């Protein structure tokens, strides 16, 4: 294949790369409400700011549109249509504690009761194989809109002390501390992207196979005892994880 054959394909690839770069910067501005209630700057303005072509800017805006963050309105420009709330990763907090500035978190308890713990779950909670735990499934909403589906395994003595009625408007972390009589201490977390299975898609009102943020969290009391293992699926279009990391120098 000659260089003449390669040139158009290379040009398209370079524009697509630049469009992603532009979209990454614009995405953060959109999420931080940098444009207020008005439209995004005109394509010519964005092209000059990013030293990019108008076609590149259009492709970047199309990427944000496909994510559901903006929409293109003839005669009005590009408007922000979705807001992601920030979820901090610097402190161990329940969802309502974390998002209290952004509205009301409510919980729909979909399941609550004793189950035989799968082997890996029992071992993570420091329990013998075959032990019973309390299983809790909740749909969490922010201002009435589905935000997360939480699947939780609780140490049996802690879970047995909880009242499902209290879980409707309260974070489980507070209830665990009250039941245990000591505060929570720390948590190990893993964050990754997963595709929405049929059940999660239906509950969270997203397309099947759509991208979700999955948070796995093992929470311990202040004395080091593990009491809460959670698998939390967040709608990625409504939440952004944020944290501040410090580098420990040798």
C-alpha positions in Angstrom: 0.0 0.0 0.0 1.4 3.4 -1.0 1.8 6.4 1.2 -1.0 8.1 -0.8 -3.3 5.3 0.2 -2.3 5.6 3.9 -2.6 9.4 4.1 -6.4 9.8 4.3 -6.7 7.0 6.9 -3.9 8.5 9.0 -5.6 11.9 8.8 -8.9 10.5 10.0 -7.1 8.7 12.9 -5.3 11.9 13.9 -8.5 13.8 14.0 -10.2 11.1 16.0 -7.3 11.2 18.5 -7.5 15.0 18.8 -11.3 14.8 19.2 -10.9 12.5 22.2 -8.4 14.9 23.7 -10.7 17.8 23.3 -13.7 15.8 24.6 -11.7 14.8 27.7 -11.1 18.5 28.6 -14.6 19.6 27.8 -16.1 16.7 29.8 -14.5 18.0 33.0 -15.7 21.5 32.3 -19.2 20.2 31.7 -19.1 18.2 34.9 -17.9 21.2 36.9 -20.6 23.4 35.6 -18.1 25.7 33.9 -20.7 26.9 31.4 -23.5 27.5 33.8 -27.0 27.5 32.3 -25.9 28.7 28.9 -24.6 26.9 25.9 -21.0 25.8 25.4 -18.8 28.3 23.4 -19.3 28.4 19.7 -17.3 25.8 17.6 -15.1 28.5 16.3 -14.2 29.6 19.8 -13.5 26.1 20.9 -11.4 25.4 17.8 -9.3 28.4 18.5 -8.9 27.5 22.2 -7.9 24.0 21.5 -5.9 24.8 18.3 -8.0 22.3 16.5 -10.2 22.3 13.4 -14.0 22.8 13.5 -14.4 19.2 12.3 -12.3 18.0 15.3 -14.4 20.1 17.7 -17.6 18.7 16.2 -16.4 15.1 16.7 -15.5 15.9 20.3 -19.0 17.3 20.9 -20.5 14.2 19.3 -18.6 12.1 21.8 -20.1 14.1 24.6 -23.5 13.8 23.0 -23.2 10.0 22.8 -22.4 10.0 26.5 -25.6 11.9 27.2 -23.9 15.0 28.6 -24.8 17.5 25.9 -27.2 17.9 23.0 -27.0 19.9 19.9 -29.9 22.3 19.3 -30.1 24.1 16.0 -30.1 27.9 16.6 -29.2 27.5 20.2 -25.8 25.7 20.1 -24.6 22.9 22.3 -26.4 22.6 25.7 -25.6 20.7 28.8 -28.4 18.2 29.5 -26.9 15.9 32.2 -25.1 16.5 35.4 -22.8 14.0 37.2 -22.5 14.3 40.9 -19.1 13.8 42.5 -18.4 10.9 44.7 -15.4 11.4 46.9 -12.9 8.6 47.5 -11.0 10.4 50.3 -13.1 9.4 53.3 -15.2 6.4 54.4 -18.8 7.7 54.1 -22.2 6.4 53.2 -23.8 7.6 50.0 -26.2 10.1 51.7 -23.2 11.5 53.6 -21.2 11.9 50.5 -23.9 13.4 48.4 -25.7 15.5 51.0 -25.0 18.7 49.1 -26.6 17.4 45.9 -30.0 16.3 47.1 -31.8 13.6 48.9 -30.7 10.0 48.8 -33.5 7.4 49.3 -33.3 3.7 49.4 -35.7 1.0 48.1 -35.0 -2.2 50.0 -35.4 -5.0 47.5 -34.2 -7.9 49.6 -33.2 -8.3 53.3 -32.7 -11.5 55.2 -30.3 -14.4 56.1 -28.6 -16.4 53.3 -25.9 -19.0 53.2 -22.7 -17.0 52.4 -20.8 -18.1 49.3 -17.4 -19.4 50.3 -15.4 -16.3 49.1 -17.9 -14.0 50.8 -17.6 -15.9 54.1 -13.8 -15.9 54.0 -13.7 -12.1 53.2 -15.9 -11.6 56.3 -13.8 -13.9 58.5 -16.5 -16.5 58.8 -16.4 -20.3 58.4 -17.6 -21.7 55.1 -21.3 -22.3 55.2 -22.0 -19.5 57.7 -25.1 -17.4 57.4 -24.9 -13.7 56.7 -27.5 -11.1 56.2 -28.0 -10.2 52.5 -29.3 -6.7 51.7 -30.1 -5.4 48.2 -31.0 -1.7 47.7 -31.8 0.6 44.8 -30.4 4.0 45.7 -32.0 7.1 44.2 -30.8 10.7 44.2 -33.6 13.2 44.0 -35.8 10.4 42.8 -33.6 9.2 39.9 -31.9 5.8 40.0 -28.2 6.1 40.9 -26.9 2.7 42.2 -27.8 -0.9 42.9 -26.1 -2.1 46.1 -25.7 -5.8 47.0 -24.5 -6.1 50.6 -23.4 -9.0 52.7 -23.4 -8.2 56.5 -21.8 -10.1 59.4 -24.7 -12.1 60.9 -24.8 -10.4 64.4 -24.6 -6.9 62.8 -27.2 -7.6 60.1 -29.6 -9.2 62.6 -29.7 -6.0 64.7 -30.8 -3.9 61.7 -34.4 -3.0 61.0 -35.2 -2.9 57.2 -37.6 0.1 57.9 -34.5 2.1 59.0 -32.7 1.4 55.8 -35.2 3.5 53.7 -33.8 6.8 54.7 -30.5 6.0 56.5 -27.1 4.9 55.4 -26.2 1.4 56.4 -22.9 2.6 57.8 -24.6 4.6 60.6 -26.7 1.6 61.4 -23.7 -0.7 61.6 -22.0 1.6 64.0 -25.0 1.8 66.2 -25.4 -2.0 66.2 -21.7 -2.6 66.8 -21.3 0.1 69.4 -18.0 1.2 67.8 -17.2 3.2 64.7 -16.1 1.9 61.4 -12.4 2.1 60.7 -11.4 1.5 57.1 -12.4 -0.1 53.8 -10.6 -1.8 51.0 -12.1 -0.8 47.6 -11.8 -1.9 44.0 -13.3 0.3 41.2 -13.8 -1.0 37.7 -16.2 -0.7 34.7 -18.7 -3.5 34.1 -21.5 -4.0 31.6 -25.1 -3.8 32.8 -26.6 -7.3 33.1 -30.4 -7.7 32.4 -31.3 -7.3 36.1 -29.1 -4.3 36.7 -30.2 -2.7 33.5 -33.9 -3.0 34.4 -33.5 -1.7 37.9 -31.2 1.2 37.1 -33.1 2.0 33.9 -30.2 1.8 31.5 -29.6 -0.2 28.3 -28.6 -3.8 28.8 -24.8 -3.9 28.2 -24.3 -0.3 29.1 -21.3 0.8 31.1 -21.6 0.9 34.9 -19.1 1.8 37.6 -18.7 -1.2 39.9 -17.4 -0.5 43.4 -16.4 -3.5 45.6 -15.9 -2.5 49.2 -14.9 -4.5 52.3 -15.5 -2.4 55.4 -14.1 -3.1 58.8 -14.8 -1.8 62.3 -12.3 0.3 64.1 -11.0 -2.9 65.8 -10.2 -4.4 62.3 -13.2 -6.8 62.2 -14.7 -7.0 58.7 -18.5 -6.6 58.8 -19.7 -5.3 55.4 -18.9 -6.6 51.9 -20.6 -4.6 49.2 -20.9 -4.7 45.4 -22.2 -1.4 44.2 -23.2 -0.7 40.6 -23.4 3.0 39.8 -24.9 4.6 36.7 -21.8 6.1 35.1 -23.8 8.8 33.4 -24.8 10.3 36.8 -21.8 9.9 39.0 -18.1 10.7 38.8 -15.5 9.3 41.3 -13.0 11.9 42.6 -10.1 11.7 45.0 -6.9 13.3 46.1 -3.8 11.1 46.1 -0.6 11.8 48.0 2.8 10.4 46.9 4.8 8.8 49.7 8.4 9.6 48.8 11.1 7.2 50.1 
